């Protein structure tokens, strides 16, 4: 392991599954922590066998969220299972769980229990809703968090068939919650080092709070609407839209006082992602740069567009003037043109383009991991930040129960103890993936 691994020597007990918790613990593993993933004997994390694409391989959903971890199958409902988890927690630094509300408490591993067991232990929990909320016991999935956290109501379009609350492609409830919990756990580690008693704390992260945090400017807009009754920077401004008590859907506007929109590029009629996004900032110099770039200097002093306020009032006409130019060039040429003019812009990248992008595949954004077996290499999203003195050593995800013997022996359990756990179902035999090639109906 890299000697500069930030979490070298830190042990994490990972009792999480699907996406929100595993996205957190995978970051911890990539930072050098020893992450022990607890899985249900016989079947493991549900995502191991979900959305399969090739025979005899774990699903990509699992592989992309559980690299660099160790797998221990364990039924914590049995007495021997409770004993194993107890021994693990006695020696661990961090315990992370995202079991259904009340689940760990019923099994005797809630915060008060584990804090007595190991006062230095830091515990992190991800749940759908906040503690004390009237929805505290509600089970949440990604769309539930986006809906209850204010993202869905502000996303999408305000007219037509698809004028419905819409969830984002970004995992605002799942991976975003995991990333937020990473911050809390790292802060807790630093706090523990400052504490003379070296005492750990409980870090609670709700999916709804993580979603709300990334939607913070929507609260800004709601407060503005409360005071003004309308929002000039929204797409529906000056269109005859009937303003209500809550902010409308944002459509494709930038979200601030500037003018941002998605314009057709050459090829848009055959490729749904041949578009470019361009922002016109408030100063007159930005508007002048736009007019000169699109070859229409006569628009600089056009009374419809000569101030940012006037541009807001005539957005549809403005978009048409710009798109008359952009649809003649491909999105990459447009990005170069407008960038040289000092205008914020970028091509709309689809996921095939991102998968094969040479920059992203060389700078660590997209990493390739050798899983072996039928899968061989697969791609995943790497550590989302870079460090000048550390680079993760990306390793494959474990087979189900692959590390049972290693972990149990390290805790002091004998071979006969392990055989007894196998016999009573506390653990299951280690095994690789066994599934038929999926049939896709086209």
N, C-alpha and C positions, 0 to 999 in steps of 0.2 A: 504493500500500500504506500502511496505517496506520503512522505514524511510530513508534508504540510497539510494533510487531510484535516480540515477543521474539526471534525467530530471523531477523530481517531481515539479509540479507547472508550467511546460511549456505546452502551448497549441499549437497544430499543426493543421492547416487546410490542409487536404489532398485531393487535386483535381487530383488524379492519378488513373490509371486503368491498368489492365493486370499484368505486372511483374516488370518492372524497377522501377516505382515510388512506388508501394505498398511494394516492398522489402525494400526500404529505410524507409518508414513511419512505417512499422511493427517493425523495429529495434528501432525506436524512441519510439514507444508504449511500447516495452519490457523494455526500459530504464526508463519508468515511465511517459512519456509525455501523455497528454490527446489528443488523435488523433481523429479528426472529419473527417470522410470520406464522401466526396460529391459524390453522385451517381445520375445517370439519373433516373428521376421518372418513375416508372413502370417496368423498366428492370434492372437498376443498372449496376455495373461493368460487362462487357461482360463475364468474366470468371465465374460468378455465375452459368451460365447454359451451360458451355462448358465442354466437356470430362466427361460427367456424368457417374457414375458407379452404383448408387442405386436410387430407387424411392424416391421422396419427400425429397431430400437433395440437398443443394448447392454443386457444383462441388469441388473436392479437390484442383483444381487449385486456386479457390478463398479462400477456407478455410485456405490453407497453407500460404497465403500471407496477410491475413487481420485479424488475431487474435488480440484480445485486443483493437480493434478500436470501434468507434461509427459510426453509419450510418445515414446520413441525405440525403434524396432525395431532389434534388433542380435543377430546370430548370433556369440556370443563364441567359437565353435569355429574360426572362420576367422582367418587372420592379420590381416586388416584389422579384423575385429571386436575382436580382442585389442588392437590398436593404439588403436582408438577408446576402449575401456574404460580402457586405460592412461592416455590423455590426460585422460579425465574424472576419474579418481581422483587424478591429479596436482594438480588444481585444486579438488577437493572437500574438504569438512569432515567429512562423515559418509558411510559406505558401509554400507548395510543389505542383508542377504541372508537368505533362508530356503529356499535350494535344498536338495535332498536331501543327507543326510550325506555329506561328502567331495566334493561336487560342485564347489565353488569351488576347493578345493585342487587337484583334478585339472586344472582349467583354468588354474592358475597365479595365482589371485587369493585365496589363503588369507591369513590374518593376517600371517604372516611375510613373504610376498611384497609385500603392499600397504604394510606398515609400512616396508619398505626403499624402496619407490617414493615414499611420501609420509609421512615420520615424524610429521607433524602430523595425519594422517588418523585419525579415530575409526571403528572398524569394529564393527558390531552384527550378531550372528547369532542366529537363532531355529532351534532344532532340537527334536526331540521329547523327547530324554532328555539327562541331564547328561553332560558330558565325563568320560571315565573309567568311566562306567557300563557294565555288561555289556550294556546295551541301546543303547549309544551309536549304533550303526549302524542301528537299527531306524527305519523310516519311520513317522511318526506323523500322525494326523488328530485332529480334535477329540475324538471318543469314545475314542480310544486314550489321549489325555492324561488325560481325566477318569477313565478306568478305572485307569490306572497311577498316577495322582496321588491316589487315595483318595477322590475325590468320588463315584463311582458306587456303591461299596460302602456308603456311608453315606447314600445317597439312596433314598427310596421307602418301601415298606411291608414289614412283617415277616411277613405271612401272606397266604394266598390266591393266586390265579393269577398276580398280578403281584409276587410276592415274588422279585424279581430285581434285581441291581445296575442302577441307573437313572441315566442322564445328566441333568444339569440343562439347562434351556432357556438359561441363561446360557452364553456361549461362554468357559468357564473355560480351555480349552486354546488357543483361537485369539485372539480380541480381547483377552482378559486377558493373554496373553503379549505381545501388541503393546504394551499399556499399561505393562506392567512394563519392557519394553525402552525405552520412551520415558523412563521415570525414569532408567534406567541411562545412556542417551545424554545426557540433560540434565546429569546428574552429571559425565559425562566431559567435557562442554564446559566446565563450571566448573573442573574439575580441570586441564584443559589451559591455561586462562587463568592458573591459579596457578603453573604449571610454567615456570621460566625458559627452558627449551628449547622450550616450546610443543609438547610431544610428546603425541600421541594414544594411546589405549589400546584394547584389545579388550574389548567387552562381549558376553558370551555369555548368552543367555536360553533355558532349556529350557521347553517347554510343561508338562512334569511339575512343575517347580519352581514355575511360576506358579500351577498348580492347587493344589499343596500349600500355598502361601502363603495362598490364600484359604480353605483348609480348616483353618487352624491350630488352631481350637478343637477339631477332631476329635482332634488329638494330645493336647490337654488331657483329653478324655474317655477316650482310650485309656489314659493314665497313671492316671486315676482308676479305671478298670475294673481295671487291673492290681492296684491297691491294695485296692479295695473289693469286687470281684467282681460288682457291680451298679451301675446308674446311676439314681438316683431321678428325675432330670429327663428321662428318656426315656419315650416313650409306652408301652413294653412293661413298665415297672416295675409290680410287683404285679399282673401279669396271668397269672402261671403260665409266663411265657416262660423258656426254658432259656438262661441266659447262657453264651456261649462265650468263647473267648480274645480275640475282636475285638469292637469296638463294633457294635451292630446298626444298622439303618437308622433314621433320625431321625423318619420320618413327618412330621407337621406341627407338632411341638413347637418352641418358640422357640429352644431351644439353650442356655439358661442356667438359673439356679435359679428364675426366674419361671415362671408358667403362661401359655403362649401357645398359642392354638388358632384354627382357622378354623371359623366358625359360619355356619349357613344364614341367609340373609336372605330377605325376601319375594321370591318369584319364582324361588327356587332350583330348583323342580320343572320349570320350563320353560327356564331359562337356567343353564348349568353354571357360570357365574361370578358368580352372585348370592350372594356370601358376604362376610363381613367378618372380618378378623383382629383379635383383641383380646388384650391382655396384662394379666395381673394381677401386679403387682409384689409383692415380699415383705412390706412393711409392712402392718400391720392396716388402716391408713387406705385402702390401695388395695382391699382386700377389702370394706371397708365401702362404698366408693364404688360398687363393682360391685353389691353387694346392693341398695343404695338405687336405683341406676339401673334395675335390672330389676324393681323393685317387690317385692323379697323380703327385707326387713330381718330377718326371722326367721332367715335363714341366717347372719347375722353371727357368732353364737355357737354355731352348729351344730358339734358336736364332729368331724364329718367334714371340716370346712373351716376351722376357726378359726385354724390356723397353716399356714404354707407347706408344712411336712412332711405335715400331714394332707391338704392339698389334693393333694399329689403321690400320696398313697395312694388317693385317691378321685376320680381324674381323670374317669373316664367318667360318674360321677354328677354331678360338677361341670359338665361339658360339657352334659349333658342339662338341668340347671336353667337354664343361661344360654341355650341354644338355644331353649328353650320361649318365651323372650322375643324373641330376635333374629329369628326367622322371621316375626314379625308386621310388621316394618318393612323398608324398602328399605335397601340397603347404605350409601347416602349419608346418609340420616337417622340410621342407627345410628352412623356415623362422627362425626357432629355431636354426638349424645347422649353417647357415651362420651368423646369428646374434652373436652367441657365438664365432665365428671366427673373429668378428669385422668388418664384411662386411655389408654395408648398403643393406637392402633387405626388401621385403614385399610381401605378397600374393596378387594376383589379386582378389579383392572382388567384387562379383556381387551384384545387388541391393536387391535380396532376402536375401542374407547373411547379408547385411548391415541393412535391415529392422529388422532382428531378432537378431542382434548382442547384446549380453548381456552387454558388456562394453559401447557401444554407447547409449544403452537404459537406462543406469543407471547413466552416467556421464553428462547428459544434452545435449548431441549432438542431439539425437533424443528424442523428448518429446511427450507425449500423452495428448491430450486435449479432454475434453468431450463437444461435440457440442450439445448433446441432440437430441431429435427427432429420426427420422429413422437412422441417422448417428451414434449417440452414440460417442464412442471414435474414434479419428483419430490421426495419427502420423504426425509430421512435424519436420523440422530441427529447433532447438532452437537457442538462442543467440550464435554466433560462437566463443565467447571468454568467459572466466570465470573471476569473480571478487571475491576477498577474503571476501568482506563484503556485497555482493548483489547478489541475485538470482531472476530472473524475476518470476512474478506470472502469469503463462500462462493461458489465458482465451479464450473462444470461439470467433469466428468471429460473427459479428452482422447479424441479419436478415435485409432485405432491408427496410430502413427507420425506423428501430427499435427505434431510438433515436430522431425522428423528434420533438415530443412534448417537450421532455426534453430540447433539444438544443434551439428551438425557444422560449420557455417560458423563458429560461435563458437569452435570448437576449432582452427580454422585449416585445415580441409579445403576443397579447391577444388571447383568444380562438376564437374570431370572426375573427381575422387576420389569424389564422391558418386555419379556415374553408374556408376563402376566397382563400387562397393559394391552398387548395385542390380543390376548385371549378374551379379555372382558370388553373390548371395543373402545378403550380409552384412546388408543392410537390405531392407525391402520398401516399396513405394509406400504413402503415407498413404491411408487409406480410412475411410469411415464404416461403420455397421452395415448389413448386407444379410442379412436373414433373413425367412422367411415367418412369418405369424401362427401361433403354436403352436396345436395342436389338443389340447384337454383332454377326455379321455373321462370322462364323469360317470356 
